[in-house]
């Protein structure tokens, strides 16, 4: 009853944001505005969603590798067509929502080393980044900056035979773990200084500063949490994509479990939401500054005739990414609406081959997540295994966040939710399910 009273009270305020309570941080990939057909995510779609968002994170800006200034990744869209300003103009109708510009993410892929280069560049060149960021934010009426820096990722775990695993363990006695960044300690200190300098430059203008930890970036290498947390409004942990067809082509597993599966087996113990959260809490970061990121897409592997046909993860002997969906156009990645339409429904019942429905396997424990699969046929074709969050498991993660007293949820991203209501008729079902559970 309390929930409904709160909801009615908020709606009664008119076209104001449903912004009471924990954070509902909505990430927005601006390149979705340029997609074609049903995948195109336009301004009216933003308006439908933004009433549920406490923070709207526009992605993505990048860094100029020569000058280290913040720059648009699509000048024609963001600046010449004033897309930055068009989006932030929504503040007039949704004054309770904060608009942040994110730099980095998974879009600034040309020369990603420039993010480490910025850390090493020294105070003078870092000041160019700081001053340019402040100028862009003020010019286009953003409320702050989100740091989603492209930092070196953990090396993916390889599949080993029993003999290979034994040799790997023996070899580590002499070589240690694989070193991704030999200067990680220096980069941690440099990142701390940059965050503090950004905060000092932003404070007179009352601008926010947040951190997004990208998937498979080792927080202990790059982020001195006790030293930077007072300079950050919040931290959002991208707690998904622990496994992907690109990183783990030979076996499929849960991509974003809340807890480590009981049968740990060959899994890594930090591949789960709870481990990531506990790491930041152990660094004395206030719980209310930690947001848990949830993906609105799933990762899809191609099952082969040698994969275990029951679909129970870990699924062995997969063959990399499954075919791209018509909306995602990315092998191994399916939006929530694409996944939903592949599950058994009146349209695909009785179909065969690549059009045959996927079998959904639920998680009664609410600890690991759901998956869906279609075993390869007698010719070894059309096999698919997908790990994903749906509105139900996303709601479970919102409950986890609320029970732990965390800051809120980060949704990655709006354009991959079912924003047209294709599956059930409800627009933005994942966003809505999480928002309502947080209230």
Rosetta blueprint (number, residue, H / E / L):
1 X L
2 X H
3 X H
4 X H
5 X H
6 X H
7 X H
8 X H
9 X H
10 X H
11 X H
12 X L
13 X L
14 X L
15 X L
16 X L
17 X L
18 X L
19 X L
20 X L
21 X L
22 X L
23 X E
24 X E
25 X E
26 X E
27 X E
28 X E
29 X E
30 X H
31 X H
32 X H
33 X H
34 X H
35 X L
36 X L
37 X H
38 X H
39 X H
40 X L
41 X L
42 X L
43 X H
44 X H
45 X H
46 X H
47 X H
48 X H
49 X H
50 X H
51 X L
52 X L
53 X L
54 X L
55 X E
56 X E
57 X E
58 X E
59 X E
60 X E
61 X E
62 X E
63 X E
64 X L
65 X L
66 X L
67 X L
68 X L
69 X L
70 X E
71 X E
72 X E
73 X L
74 X L
75 X H
76 X H
77 X H
78 X H
79 X H
80 X H
81 X L
82 X L
83 X H
84 X H
85 X H
86 X H
87 X H
88 X H
89 X H
90 X H
91 X H
92 X H
93 X L
94 X L
95 X L
96 X L
97 X L
98 X E
99 X E
100 X E
101 X E
102 X E
103 X E
104 X E
105 X L
106 X L
107 X L
108 X L
109 X L
110 X L
111 X L
112 X L
113 X L
114 X H
115 X H
116 X H
117 X H
118 X H
119 X H
120 X H
121 X L
122 X L
123 X H
124 X H
125 X H
126 X H
127 X H
128 X H
129 X H
130 X H
131 X H
132 X H
133 X H
134 X H
135 X H
136 X H
137 X H
138 X H
139 X H
140 X L
141 X L
142 X L
143 X L
144 X E
145 X E
146 X E
147 X E
148 X E
149 X L
150 X L
151 X L
152 X L
153 X L
154 X L
155 X L
156 X L
157 X L
158 X L
159 X L
160 X L
161 X L
162 X H
163 X H
164 X H
165 X H
166 X H
167 X H
168 X H
169 X H
170 X H
171 X H
172 X H
173 X H
174 X H
175 X H
176 X L
177 X L
178 X L
179 X L
180 X L
181 X L
182 X L
183 X L
184 X H
185 X H
186 X H
187 X H
188 X H
189 X H
190 X H
191 X H
192 X H
193 X H
194 X H
195 X H
196 X H
197 X H
198 X H
199 X H
200 X H
201 X H
202 X H
203 X H
204 X L
205 X L
206 X L
207 X L
208 X E
209 X E
210 X E
211 X E
212 X E
213 X E
214 X L
215 X L
216 X L
217 X L
218 X L
219 X H
220 X H
221 X H
222 X H
223 X L
224 X L
225 X H
226 X H
227 X H
228 X H
229 X H
230 X H
231 X H
232 X L
233 X L
234 X E
235 X E
236 X E
237 X E
238 X L
239 X L
240 X L
241 X L
242 X L
243 X L
244 X L
245 X L
246 X L
247 X L
248 X L
249 X L
250 X L
251 X E
252 X E
253 X L
254 X L
255 X L
256 X L
257 X L
258 X L
259 X L
260 X L
261 X L
262 X L
263 X L
264 X L
265 X L
266 X L
267 X L
268 X L
269 X L
270 X L
271 X L
272 X L
273 X H
274 X H
275 X H
276 X H
277 X H
278 X H
279 X H
280 X H
281 X H
282 X H
283 X L
284 X L
285 X L
286 X L
287 X H
288 X H
289 X H
290 X E
291 X E
292 X E
293 X E
294 X E
295 X E
296 X L
297 X E
298 X E
299 X E
300 X E
301 X E
302 X L
303 X L
304 X L
305 X L
306 X L
307 X L
308 X L
309 X L
310 X L
311 X L
312 X L
313 X L
314 X L
315 X E
316 X E
317 X L
318 X L
319 X L
320 X L
321 X E
322 X L
323 X L
324 X L
325 X L
326 X L
327 X L
328 X L
329 X L
330 X L
331 X L
332 X L
333 X E
334 X E
335 X E
336 X H
337 X H
338 X H
339 X H
340 X H
341 X H
342 X H
343 X E
344 X L
345 X L
346 X L
347 X L
348 X L
349 X L
350 X L
351 X L
352 X L
353 X H
354 X H
355 X H
356 X L
357 X L
358 X E
359 X E
360 X E
361 X E
362 X L
363 X L
364 X L
365 X L
366 X L
367 X L
368 X L
369 X L
370 X E
371 X E
372 X E
373 X E
374 X E
375 X L
376 X L
377 X L
378 X L
379 X L
380 X L
381 X L
382 X L
383 X L
384 X E
385 X E
386 X E
387 X E
388 X E
389 X L
390 X L
391 X H
392 X H
393 X H
394 X H
395 X H
396 X H
397 X H
398 X H
399 X H
400 X H
401 X H
402 X H
403 X H
404 X L
405 X L
406 X L
407 X L
408 X E
409 X E
410 X E
411 X E
412 X E
413 X L
414 X H
415 X H
416 X H
417 X L
418 X L
419 X L
420 X L
421 X L
422 X L
423 X L
424 X L
425 X L
426 X L
427 X L
428 X L
429 X H
430 X H
431 X H
432 X H
433 X H
434 X H
435 X H
436 X H
437 X H
438 X H
439 X L
